[in-house]
């Protein structure tokens, strides 16, 4: 696709079909993992999230029911 081409609805449909196929493929792969590996992944995700929350380089606004506080 060139920069000047306006995406069509058909292009968008193909794009989302491919995204959904890849997501399903990932879900199947994760479902086949042993329980211990799933726990390791979850723990790593929690550590990453905690590190992000503690980061002073970028503040993420807290959710306030639709209102953004900075």
Secondary structure, 3 states (H helix, E strand, C coil): CCCCCCCCHHHHHHHHHHHHHHHHHHHHHHHCCCHHHHHHHHHHHHHHHHHHHHCCCCCCCCEECCEECC
